[in-house]
Amino acid sequence: MKFLSRLSSPMQDLIFTSLGTFVSSFALKSILIANHFLDGGITGISLLLHEIYGINIALVMVIANIPLLIMGAYHVNKYFAIKSMICIVFQALLIVYFPFPEIHAANQLLMALFGGFFLGVGIGLAMRGGCALDGIEIVALYTLKRSSFTVSEIILGLNVLIFTVAAVSLGLEIAFYATVTYYVASRTINYVIEGLEEFTGVTIVSGKSEEIKSTLVLNMGRGITVYKGERGFMRDNFEHSEPCDIVFTVITRLEVRKLRNVIYKIDPSAFVITNTIKEAAGGILKRRVKH
């Protein structure tokens, strides 16, 4: 939205965190709790305890996140921890007091999909505002320094444990829907944070690098980086090689197909590698479309 770009950063953060907390509260109360669904992370543990023991989910979410946010104050920063705690308490109050309607449907899979989608939107918006509504990633970062596992592997392991307990205590069907909800939520979070125009790095090795360079810069307005390399080293003629320019550029995910078509029109035998870039700044980058 254009009006967001005109606001100060603190005001943008406030809008993102407020809207994100409201949407995630709606997803939890109207869909997940109403249909007895689960999710991963601390939210999943809270839902699990609520379903098994009937404990107030809002209370569990606040209490369970307190020690994790204390860890976050040391491993991230105090401002992040305080901001996250305010959002978690706000979310708990919305779940308890705001009259969200209960949404039911005969198709439980559909409910799991929509529950995961709205929860992902809410968590993603809150993260764009600079806070966390679930402290499981702080646990992962803490464990990362004391093990050889990656953050993703640690989070996956914790969630597998949650879903296993759910399968034993509540049945395989509930565990299945929890897995669907978690997967949809995690994918939605990625889209909300990174946008549809997530940056992609493209590396091009071609004998026609001069023509490719001029097309990228002069026709497409792209910034490029050139590495000096060698091409050749084929199995049938390993001794033969020749110097070449290896061209690297950064585009948005929506432009990958267009760029490949341009490259292969110049050199059908060009070797092209694409990889996702989590963050890029500086240089000549096309501005992201404001969402």
Disulfide bonds with the S-S distance in Angstrom:
none
